[in-house]
Amino acid sequence: MNDVKSGEKKRLYLYDNLKFLLILLVVLGHLIDGCTVKLFGEPAVDNGMPRAEVFSSTYIFIYAFHMPLFIFISGLFNRRGGDGKKAGQKALGFFVLGLLMKCLIYWSVVRFQTDFDKDESEDIYFSLIGADGVYWYLFAMAAFVGLCWILRNCKPAVVLFTSVLLALAVGYDPNVGDDFTMSRIIVFFPFYYCGYLLDPERVAAVVKRWYIRVLSVAVLGVWAYFAFARVKLVYPLRMLFTGRNSYSAISEATQSECTLWGRLLVMAIAAVLCFAVLGIGLDVKIPVITKCGSRTLQVFFWHRTIVYMLTYYGYQTYLERIFPERWELYLALTAIPITFVLCVKIFGIPLDWILKGIKCGNDKKENGNGE
């Protein structure tokens, strides 16, 4: 969701189009999350919403790649050897937006009394350093930008190898979790760093070859088969795909032993699927879609509040009552208007003000005009 231009000479529409697809999947995933059927044995929280196994399949299908690919694309546009000042501004911008989004989501949960992961009897509280929420992405992006700047002079092969080892090892420490988004930062950093090492134009040139497109369709077809036809086989990977759970927690929930080999498998699946999705992308300007793809940050910032609001007013239950045979389809289609509406420029204005304010504030301090 790092909404930057794809190069100064020529904008690569491939990435804008893919970012629109990915943000649509983000909205869809959060819209159906509360309606999934838990398939790996742990008791599901009774949130009062209708449930459908097709959403469990949809969830596992999209969560295998949508955030890793978003992170990879963001890394593509973090220029190697860039200006330290710009890197600092970018990291600070993500951090501030993350704090604001965390406050917004806390307000949303309190206002709409909706938390998909908790019983109604549990207290809702604000935690500055802990708690899980979609804002983790913004904090992780701030960390990724900073880490790449710190490691800019290190050998890329060593950094990548070490980051993968850390991603595998962190699962053995149950104390590394949602605090400071530490687990997800460690687990997803290899994807960002891979993007950081590559050139977006060269990646676009490779994936548009016809045989890559054919292979991509085949790979996505195979994953769709497992996600929808053999869902009980792959669904235990759900907690690994989020990147926030320790191996012991996953083992307890799934009633099967989870080790670093499980995470290595998940990282491999994510990498292959990311390449496959890149392979089906179109590097052409698509009316509305391409423009919306350049505004994904604002969709990400606001969409969770919309989902909480719909849940509070019983939207899912209403659909099930009015359309008992097709409510799943209509709920999934709801992600489309939410995404398009939040792409309207007005929703990005407050975020632009904040980011510009950070940039101007830093410029004034550098020139000796700050206090």
C-alpha positions as CSV (number, residue, x, y, z in Angstrom):
1,M,0.0,0.0,0.0
2,N,3.0,2.2,-0.4
3,D,1.3,4.6,-2.9
4,V,4.3,5.8,-4.9
5,K,4.8,6.2,-8.6
6,S,6.3,3.3,-10.5
7,G,9.3,5.0,-11.8
8,E,10.0,8.6,-13.0
9,K,10.2,7.9,-16.7
10,K,7.3,5.6,-17.1
11,R,4.6,4.6,-14.7
12,L,4.3,0.8,-14.6
13,Y,0.5,0.3,-14.6
14,L,1.1,-3.4,-13.7
15,Y,1.7,-2.5,-10.0
16,D,-1.2,-0.1,-9.7
17,N,-3.6,-2.7,-11.2
18,L,-2.2,-5.4,-8.9
19,K,-2.5,-3.1,-5.9
20,F,-6.1,-2.5,-6.6
21,L,-6.7,-6.3,-6.8
22,L,-4.8,-6.8,-3.5
23,I,-6.6,-4.1,-1.6
24,L,-9.9,-5.5,-2.8
25,L,-8.8,-8.9,-1.4
26,V,-7.8,-7.2,1.9
27,V,-11.3,-5.7,2.2
28,L,-12.8,-9.0,1.2
29,G,-10.7,-10.9,3.7
30,H,-11.8,-8.7,6.6
31,L,-15.4,-8.7,5.5
32,I,-15.7,-12.5,5.6
33,D,-13.3,-13.2,8.5
34,G,-16.1,-13.3,11.1
35,C,-18.1,-15.7,8.9
36,T,-15.4,-18.3,8.4
37,V,-15.9,-21.8,9.8
38,K,-13.0,-22.9,12.0
39,L,-11.8,-26.2,10.6
40,F,-8.8,-27.1,12.7
41,G,-10.5,-28.1,15.9
42,E,-10.4,-25.1,18.2
43,P,-13.8,-23.8,19.5
44,A,-15.0,-20.8,17.4
45,V,-16.0,-17.6,19.2
46,D,-19.8,-17.1,18.9
47,N,-20.0,-13.7,17.3
48,G,-23.6,-14.1,16.2
49,M,-22.8,-13.9,12.5
50,P,-23.7,-16.5,9.9
51,R,-20.9,-18.8,8.8
52,A,-20.1,-20.5,5.6
53,E,-17.3,-23.0,4.8
54,V,-16.8,-21.4,1.4
55,F,-15.4,-18.3,3.2
56,S,-12.9,-20.6,5.0
57,S,-11.7,-21.6,1.5
58,T,-11.7,-18.0,0.3
59,Y,-9.8,-16.9,3.3
60,I,-7.0,-19.5,3.0
61,F,-6.8,-18.8,-0.7
62,I,-6.2,-15.1,-0.5
63,Y,-4.2,-15.0,2.8
64,A,-1.6,-17.2,1.3
65,F,-0.3,-14.3,-0.9
66,H,-2.1,-11.0,-0.6
67,M,0.0,-9.4,2.2
68,P,3.3,-10.9,1.2
69,L,2.8,-9.5,-2.3
70,F,1.7,-6.1,-1.1
71,I,4.9,-6.0,1.0
72,F,7.0,-7.2,-1.9
73,I,5.6,-4.5,-4.2
74,S,6.2,-1.9,-1.5
75,G,9.8,-3.1,-1.3
76,L,10.3,-2.7,-5.0
77,F,9.8,1.1,-4.7
78,N,12.1,1.6,-1.8
79,R,15.1,2.6,-3.8
80,R,18.4,1.1,-2.8
81,G,21.0,3.6,-1.6
82,G,18.3,6.2,-1.2
83,D,18.5,9.4,0.8
84,G,18.6,8.8,4.5
85,K,16.4,11.8,5.2
86,K,13.7,10.5,2.8
87,A,13.9,7.1,4.4
88,G,13.4,8.7,7.8
89,Q,10.4,10.7,6.6
90,K,8.8,7.7,5.0
91,A,9.3,5.5,8.1
92,L,8.0,8.2,10.4
93,G,5.0,8.7,8.1
94,F,4.1,5.1,8.3
95,F,4.6,5.0,12.1
96,V,2.3,8.0,12.6
97,L,-0.4,6.7,10.3
98,G,-0.1,3.4,12.2
99,L,-0.7,5.1,15.5
100,L,-3.7,7.0,14.1
101,M,-5.2,3.9,12.6
102,K,-4.8,2.1,15.9
103,C,-6.7,4.8,17.6
104,L,-9.4,4.8,14.9
105,I,-9.8,1.0,15.2
106,Y,-10.0,1.2,19.0
107,W,-12.7,3.9,18.6
108,S,-14.5,1.7,16.1
109,V,-14.5,-1.4,18.4
110,V,-15.8,0.7,21.3
111,R,-18.4,2.5,19.2
112,F,-19.7,-0.5,17.4
113,Q,-18.9,-3.1,20.1
114,T,-17.5,-5.5,17.6
115,D,-14.4,-7.6,17.8
116,F,-14.4,-10.8,15.8
117,D,-11.8,-12.5,18.0
118,K,-13.4,-11.9,21.5
119,D,-16.5,-12.9,23.4
120,E,-18.8,-10.0,24.3
121,S,-18.0,-10.6,27.9
122,E,-14.3,-9.7,27.4
123,D,-13.2,-6.1,28.1
124,I,-12.1,-3.9,25.3
125,Y,-8.9,-2.0,26.1
126,F,-6.3,0.1,24.4
127,S,-2.7,-1.1,24.3
128,L,-0.1,1.1,23.0
129,I,2.5,-1.6,22.2
130,G,0.4,-4.8,22.1
131,A,-2.9,-6.1,20.6
132,D,-3.5,-7.4,17.1
133,G,-5.0,-5.3,14.4
134,V,-4.7,-4.5,10.7
135,Y,-2.6,-1.5,11.5
136,W,0.3,-3.9,12.0
137,Y,1.1,-3.4,8.3
138,L,1.9,0.3,8.8
139,F,4.1,-0.3,11.7
140,A,5.8,-3.1,9.8
141,M,6.4,-0.8,6.8
142,A,8.0,1.8,9.1
143,A,10.3,-1.0,10.4
144,F,11.1,-2.3,6.9
145,V,12.1,1.1,5.6
146,G,14.3,1.7,8.6
147,L,15.9,-1.8,8.4
148,C,16.7,-1.5,4.8
149,W,18.4,1.9,5.4
150,I,20.4,0.4,8.3
151,L,21.4,-2.6,6.3
152,R,22.1,-0.8,3.0
153,N,25.8,-1.5,3.0
154,C,25.6,-5.1,4.0
155,K,25.9,-8.0,1.5
156,P,22.3,-8.7,0.2
157,A,22.8,-12.5,0.2
158,V,23.8,-12.4,3.9
159,V,20.9,-10.2,4.9
160,L,18.4,-12.3,3.0
161,F,19.7,-15.6,4.3
162,T,19.7,-14.2,7.9
163,S,16.3,-12.7,7.6
164,V,14.8,-16.1,6.5
165,L,16.5,-17.9,9.3
166,L,15.1,-15.4,11.8
167,A,11.6,-15.8,10.3
168,L,11.9,-19.5,10.9
169,A,13.4,-19.3,14.3
170,V,11.0,-16.6,15.8
171,G,8.2,-19.1,15.9
172,Y,9.9,-21.0,18.7
173,D,9.6,-18.0,21.1
174,P,6.1,-17.6,22.3
175,N,6.9,-14.3,23.8
176,V,7.4,-12.7,20.4
177,G,4.0,-11.9,19.1
178,D,1.8,-8.8,18.6
179,D,3.8,-6.5,20.9
180,F,5.5,-3.9,18.6
181,T,4.2,-6.1,15.7
182,M,7.5,-7.9,16.2
183,S,6.6,-11.3,14.9
184,R,5.1,-10.0,11.6
185,I,8.0,-7.7,11.1
186,I,10.4,-10.6,11.3
187,V,8.3,-13.1,9.3
188,F,7.5,-10.7,6.4
189,F,10.8,-8.8,6.2
190,P,12.3,-11.3,3.6
191,F,9.4,-10.5,1.2
192,Y,10.1,-6.7,1.5
193,Y,13.8,-7.2,1.2
194,C,13.4,-9.3,-1.9
195,G,11.5,-6.4,-3.5
196,Y,14.1,-3.9,-2.2
197,L,16.8,-5.8,-4.1
198,L,15.0,-6.0,-7.4
199,D,14.2,-3.5,-10.1
200,P,10.4,-3.0,-10.8
201,E,10.9,-2.6,-14.5
202,R,12.9,-5.8,-14.8
203,V,10.4,-7.7,-12.7
204,A,7.6,-6.3,-15.0
205,A,9.5,-7.4,-18.1
206,V,10.0,-10.9,-16.8
207,V,6.4,-11.6,-15.6
208,K,4.8,-10.4,-18.8
209,R,6.3,-13.2,-20.9
210,W,3.6,-15.5,-22.3
211,Y,4.9,-18.7,-20.8
212,I,5.1,-17.1,-17.3
213,R,1.4,-16.2,-17.7
214,V,0.5,-19.7,-18.6
215,L,2.5,-21.1,-15.6
216,S,0.9,-18.5,-13.4
217,V,-2.6,-19.5,-14.3
218,A,-1.7,-23.1,-13.6
219,V,-0.1,-22.4,-10.2
220,L,-3.2,-20.3,-9.1
221,G,-5.4,-23.1,-10.4
222,V,-3.6,-25.7,-8.3
223,W,-3.8,-23.5,-5.2
224,A,-7.5,-22.9,-5.8
225,Y,-8.1,-26.6,-6.0
226,F,-6.4,-27.2,-2.6
227,A,-8.2,-24.1,-1.1
228,F,-11.7,-25.0,-2.3
229,A,-11.7,-28.8,-2.9
230,R,-9.2,-29.9,-0.3
231,V,-9.6,-27.1,2.2
232,K,-9.4,-29.3,5.3
233,L,-5.9,-30.4,4.2
234,V,-4.5,-26.8,3.9
235,Y,-6.6,-24.9,6.4
236,P,-4.3,-25.7,9.4
237,L,-1.9,-23.4,7.6
238,R,-4.2,-20.4,8.4
239,M,-2.4,-19.4,11.6
240,L,1.0,-19.6,9.9
241,F,-0.1,-17.3,7.0
242,T,-0.8,-14.5,9.5
243,G,2.8,-14.5,10.6
244,R,1.8,-13.6,14.2
245,N,1.6,-17.0,16.0
246,S,4.2,-19.1,17.7
247,Y,4.6,-22.7,16.8
248,S,3.4,-23.8,20.2
249,A,0.2,-21.7,19.9
250,I,-0.4,-23.2,16.4
251,S,0.2,-26.7,17.7
252,E,-2.3,-26.3,20.5
253,A,-5.0,-24.8,18.2
254,T,-4.6,-27.3,15.4
255,Q,-3.9,-30.3,17.5
256,S,-0.9,-31.1,15.3
257,E,2.8,-30.4,15.7
258,C,4.0,-27.2,14.1
259,T,7.7,-26.5,13.5
260,L,9.9,-24.3,11.3
261,W,9.2,-26.7,8.4
262,G,5.6,-25.5,8.4
263,R,6.7,-21.9,8.2
264,L,9.2,-22.7,5.5
265,L,6.4,-24.4,3.5
266,V,4.1,-21.4,4.0
267,M,6.9,-19.0,2.9
268,A,7.5,-21.1,-0.2
269,I,3.8,-21.2,-1.0
270,A,3.6,-17.4,-0.6
271,A,6.6,-16.8,-2.8
272,V,5.3,-19.0,-5.6
273,L,1.9,-17.5,-5.4
274,C,3.2,-13.9,-5.4
275,F,5.1,-14.7,-8.6
276,A,2.0,-16.2,-10.1
277,V,-0.2,-13.3,-9.3
278,L,2.5,-10.9,-10.8
279,G,2.3,-13.1,-13.8
280,I,-1.4,-12.5,-14.5
281,G,-1.1,-8.8,-14.0
282,L,-1.8,-6.3,-16.9
283,D,0.7,-3.5,-17.6
284,V,-2.0,-1.3,-19.2
285,K,-4.0,1.6,-18.0
286,I,-7.4,0.4,-17.0
287,P,-10.0,3.1,-16.5
288,V,-10.8,3.7,-12.8
289,I,-9.0,0.5,-11.7
290,T,-5.5,1.9,-12.3
291,K,-6.2,5.2,-10.6
292,C,-7.8,3.4,-7.6
293,G,-4.7,1.2,-7.5
294,S,-2.6,4.4,-6.7
295,R,-4.8,5.1,-3.7
296,T,-4.7,1.9,-1.8
297,L,-3.3,3.5,1.4
298,Q,-6.5,5.4,2.1
299,V,-8.6,2.3,1.5
300,F,-6.5,0.4,3.9
301,F,-6.7,3.1,6.5
302,W,-10.5,3.4,6.6
303,H,-11.9,0.0,5.5
304,R,-11.8,-1.7,8.8
305,T,-14.1,0.9,10.4
306,I,-16.6,0.3,7.6
307,V,-16.5,-3.5,8.2
308,Y,-17.1,-2.9,12.0
309,M,-20.0,-0.6,11.2
310,L,-21.6,-3.1,8.9
311,T,-21.2,-5.9,11.5
312,Y,-22.7,-3.7,14.2
313,Y,-25.8,-3.1,12.2
314,G,-26.2,-6.8,11.3
315,Y,-25.4,-6.6,7.7
316,Q,-24.2,-10.2,7.4
317,T,-27.3,-11.5,9.2
318,Y,-29.6,-9.3,7.1
319,L,-28.2,-10.8,3.9
320,E,-28.6,-14.3,5.2
321,R,-32.2,-13.6,6.1
322,I,-33.1,-11.9,2.8
323,F,-31.0,-14.1,0.5
324,P,-30.7,-17.4,2.3
325,E,-29.2,-19.2,-0.7
326,R,-26.9,-16.5,-2.0
327,W,-26.0,-14.4,0.9
328,E,-22.3,-15.5,0.7
329,L,-22.1,-14.1,-2.8
330,Y,-23.7,-10.8,-2.0
331,L,-21.4,-10.4,1.1
332,A,-18.3,-11.1,-1.0
333,L,-19.5,-8.6,-3.7
334,T,-19.9,-5.9,-1.0
335,A,-16.1,-5.6,-0.9
336,I,-16.2,-4.0,-4.4
337,P,-18.3,-0.9,-3.6
338,I,-16.4,-0.4,-0.3
339,T,-13.1,-0.4,-2.2
340,F,-14.3,2.0,-4.9
341,V,-15.9,4.4,-2.5
342,L,-12.8,4.6,-0.3
343,C,-10.7,5.3,-3.4
344,V,-12.5,8.6,-3.7
345,K,-9.9,11.4,-3.3
346,I,-11.5,13.0,-0.2
347,F,-10.6,9.9,1.9
348,G,-6.9,10.5,1.1
349,I,-6.8,14.2,1.9
350,P,-6.3,13.8,5.7
351,L,-3.5,11.3,5.2
352,D,-1.8,13.5,2.6
353,W,-2.0,16.4,5.1
354,I,-0.3,14.3,7.8
355,L,2.5,13.0,5.4
356,K,3.1,16.5,4.0
357,G,3.2,17.9,7.5
358,I,5.9,15.4,8.5
359,K,7.9,16.2,5.5
360,C,7.6,20.0,5.9
361,G,8.4,19.7,9.7
362,N,11.6,17.8,9.0
363,D,12.6,20.2,6.3
364,K,12.2,23.2,8.7
365,K,14.3,21.5,11.4
366,E,17.0,20.8,8.9
367,N,17.1,24.4,7.8
368,G,17.3,25.6,11.4
369,N,13.7,26.9,11.4
370,G,12.3,24.3,13.8
371,E,12.2,24.7,17.5
